Amino acid sequence: MEEDRVQIDIEEGPDATERSLLTTRLEQEHGVLGAWFLGDNPHRLRVRYERAHFSHATLLDAIAEHGFHGRIVGDDDPGA
């Protein structure tokens, strides 16, 4: 199983309840191994995922399905 981590900037800046709900929902997606916000920053989301199930585009689509918009700002594997 190959995995990656990616940092995503969430445009909306969700409150604590919305952040918790978003990370919980993402972690329920098949292939997402973990999702968390960096400290108290409501814009910086980090996701650990299996490459076989997600790409950057599908991660952003999954976030959009939950009512948020994001963009990739960091990547553990620049070639991904």
N, C-alpha and C positions, 0 to 999 in steps of 0.2 A: 504494500500500500504506500503510494507516494503522497505526501501531504505538503501543503504550502500554508503560509500565513500571509495575509494581506491587510493593509491598513486602508480604511475607507473614510472619507470625509462626508459626514451626513449634513446636508444643507440646512435642514430644519432646526437642528439643536433641540432634540426631544427632551422633555423633563424626565425626572428619575423614574416615574412609573412607565412612561413610554419606552425608555431605554431598557428597562427590565423586561417588558413585554416583547420588544423587538429581539433582544438576545435570546430569550426563551423560545420564541417562534423560529428563529434561525437555527438554533440548536436541535430543533425537532425535524429539520430538513435532513433527508438522507444524504450523508456525505459531509455534513458540517460537524466538525469535531469540537468546536468551541467558538463562542462569540462573546466579546466583552468590550466595554468602553474604557478608554485609558484614563484612569483617575476620575476626576469629576468633570472632565471635558465632554460635553454633550455632542460634540461634533466628530470625535475620533473613535471610530469603531475598528476593532481588530477581529479578524475571523481566521480560524484555523480550519482547513478543509482538505478533503481528499481530491486530488487532481482528476481522478477517474469520474467524479460526479459533478464537479463544478469548474467553471472557468471564471475569469473576472466578470465577463458579461452576464453569466447566469447568476452570480452573486448579486450583482447590481439589480437584476430583474427580480430576484427574491426579495430584496430590500424594498423595491418599488411596490411589490405586491402587498406589502405591509404599510404602505402609505408614505414612504420616505424616499428621498432622492439622494444619491451619493455618487462619489467619484473616487477612483483609486488614487491614493496619494503615496503609497509605499508598498513594497513588494519584497519578500524574501528571495524571490527568484526573478530577476529582471527579464529573463528570457521567457517567462510564462505568458 
